[in-house]
Amino acid sequence: MQKRIAITITLVSITAGCSAQFTGAKSKALEPGNVPDSVVALAGPGQDLATARLLPEDNCFWYEHSGPVETTLVPLRATNGAPICAARDA
């Protein structure tokens, strides 16, 4: 029984460090706070542009909304309510 526990602990310890590692230079647009001036001009009031970033999954800008319980990513919206997205490459 102790041998089985020792093997399990060893395997968990070895695999605990396994995760997706991203190497290489990150795009400046993916980092929080690096939003182009044109996006800042489009953004509606009351949004935290210091935490805004471009997400590659949907090619849209998102910002962090800090609520009373948790911090959530919310789509960055223009003054007319439309989400602000970057043009996709063809």
Steps between C-alpha positions, in 0.01 A plus 500: 500500500780743588674416173185589304468833686868579436459427127188717482670791676802468270285498186296798616820691581647425158188596305419807711742708296348394169307780336494686174805722484493786255839611379598781273406864495148594595315746286477840667123504436457185710647666809262690730499876450652500149198623309534702178393865513223431248346244738526744792312757291223248422458362853199606700524650849533296819734233364846429644730556202807435717405130504372478140662249265442330164407133533609282205204262545248749361727789392306740726611727782404404857556673835495383862192597699563477874172413669431448871570126477728440202684659212358410160603570141231705326490605131620854439211689342471814292276789601219346290527167689667297225803287594836633378684242289807513277475422130584139417776414254365350179 
